Amino acid sequence: MAMSIRAGRVNVGLTQEKAAKELGITRATLSSYESGKTIPDIEMGKKMAALYKTTVDELVFSAK
């Protein structure tokens, strides 16, 4: 089932600050990904999927 990257983060109980720290990026960068302003590269997508306990295929990455 597809879910936004924000929903993935919220589902595992992480704040943007905590998720960003775990991913090795700034909170602003994560916010930019979640708002669709930018799209993470595939390696970051894989890190996010692992942290959010899902697969890259289930996460929705979209730019506005």
Rosetta silent file (secondary structure, phi, psi, omega in degrees, C-alpha in Angstrom):
SEQUENCE: MAMSIRAGRVNVGLTQEKAAKELGITRATLSSYESGKTIPDIEMGKKMAALYKTTVDELVFSAK
SCORE:     score description
SCORE:     0.000 S_00000001
   1 L     0.000  126.348 -177.628    0.000    0.000    0.000 S_00000001
   2 L   -70.891  143.590  176.369    1.500    3.344   -1.062 S_00000001
   3 E  -146.064  152.335  177.337    2.144    6.019    1.536 S_00000001
   4 E   -69.934  160.109  178.760    3.743    9.427    1.562 S_00000001
   5 H   -66.950  -29.235  175.062    7.165    9.772    3.086 S_00000001
   6 H   -64.460  -46.223  179.719    5.603   11.927    5.808 S_00000001
   7 H   -61.352  -38.863  177.405    3.126    9.153    6.637 S_00000001
   8 H   -59.726  -44.228  179.296    5.998    6.652    6.752 S_00000001
   9 H   -64.307  -48.183 -178.436    7.824    8.815    9.271 S_00000001
  10 H   -62.971  -38.963 -179.151    4.737    9.408   11.403 S_00000001
  11 H   -60.484  -29.203  178.193    3.832    5.695   11.348 S_00000001
  12 L   -97.344    6.778  173.219    7.101    4.819   13.089 S_00000001
  13 L    76.847   29.412  179.844    6.686    7.649   15.612 S_00000001
  14 L  -104.445  141.881  170.185    9.532    9.913   14.507 S_00000001
  15 L   -80.008  166.028  175.749    9.595   13.692   14.476 S_00000001
  16 H   -59.609  -41.250 -178.341   11.175   15.418   11.503 S_00000001
  17 H   -60.608  -48.098 -179.023   14.125   16.321   13.714 S_00000001
  18 H   -67.564  -41.896  179.648   14.744   12.742   14.870 S_00000001
  19 H   -64.572  -43.417  179.628   14.242   11.244   11.404 S_00000001
  20 H   -60.216  -42.671  179.220   16.569   13.810    9.833 S_00000001
  21 H   -61.638  -45.373  178.725   19.266   13.030   12.395 S_00000001
  22 H   -62.515  -33.817 -178.363   18.949    9.283   11.718 S_00000001
  23 H   -85.453  -11.079  179.753   19.130    9.932    7.961 S_00000001
  24 L    75.507   31.686  178.633   22.130   12.254    8.263 S_00000001
  25 L  -130.787  171.537  177.740   20.335   15.257    6.736 S_00000001
  26 L   -82.000  160.319  175.901   18.924   18.512    8.049 S_00000001
  27 H   -62.061  -36.148  179.272   15.338   18.899    9.156 S_00000001
  28 H   -63.096  -39.165  177.888   14.917   21.473    6.384 S_00000001
  29 H   -65.136  -45.220  178.672   15.988   18.922    3.769 S_00000001
  30 H   -61.954  -41.773  177.875   13.544   16.354    5.113 S_00000001
  31 H   -60.207  -40.107  178.457   10.808   18.975    5.134 S_00000001
  32 H   -63.740  -39.550  176.074   11.601   19.758    1.505 S_00000001
  33 H   -64.803  -46.202 -176.384   11.251   16.062    0.612 S_00000001
  34 H   -67.066  -31.289 -179.827    7.980   15.740    2.512 S_00000001
  35 H   -83.814   -9.007  179.480    6.471   18.838    0.926 S_00000001
  36 L    85.271    7.821  178.509    7.410   17.657   -2.560 S_00000001
  37 L   -68.956  -35.625  176.405    9.708   20.597   -3.271 S_00000001
  38 L  -135.965  162.102  179.411   12.577   18.190   -3.919 S_00000001
  39 L  -118.076  131.312  178.998   12.882   14.454   -4.430 S_00000001
  40 L   -68.362  153.098  175.276   15.531   12.392   -2.608 S_00000001
  41 L   -72.424  172.081 -173.898   17.985   10.359   -4.653 S_00000001
  42 H   -62.000  -36.482  179.962   17.626    6.571   -4.677 S_00000001
  43 H   -65.438  -40.806  177.466   20.159    6.028   -1.897 S_00000001
  44 H   -68.019  -37.745  176.513   18.284    8.405    0.415 S_00000001
  45 H   -58.739  -40.457  178.358   15.029    6.723   -0.604 S_00000001
  46 H   -66.315  -40.668  178.197   16.484    3.389    0.486 S_00000001
  47 H   -63.398  -43.112  179.922   17.595    4.867    3.831 S_00000001
  48 H   -63.174  -45.149 -179.789   14.145    6.336    4.391 S_00000001
  49 H   -59.779  -43.698  179.711   12.433    3.054    3.553 S_00000001
  50 H   -64.026  -45.708 -179.581   14.674    1.164    5.985 S_00000001
  51 H   -64.195  -37.091 -177.532   14.146    3.727    8.768 S_00000001
  52 L   -89.613    6.034  175.694   10.397    3.772    8.169 S_00000001
  53 L    56.554   48.904  178.209   10.230   -0.046    8.064 S_00000001
  54 L  -145.716 -166.866  177.280    8.805   -0.222    4.550 S_00000001
  55 L  -114.491  159.752  177.216   10.054   -0.561    0.985 S_00000001
  56 H   -59.291  -38.240 -179.674   11.024    2.082   -1.541 S_00000001
  57 H   -61.792  -27.680 -178.510    8.186    0.823   -3.734 S_00000001
  58 H   -86.204  -18.124  179.480    5.641    1.625   -1.014 S_00000001
  59 E   -87.026  141.337  179.564    6.861    5.194   -0.423 S_00000001
  60 E  -102.939  117.990  176.703    5.526    7.967   -2.631 S_00000001
  61 L  -111.526  115.328 -179.133    8.124   10.523   -3.712 S_00000001
  62 L  -142.369  141.310  175.729    6.620   13.354   -5.721 S_00000001
  63 L   -99.863  147.299  179.689    7.612   16.875   -6.658 S_00000001
  64 L   -81.886    0.000    0.000    5.042   19.607   -7.029 S_00000001
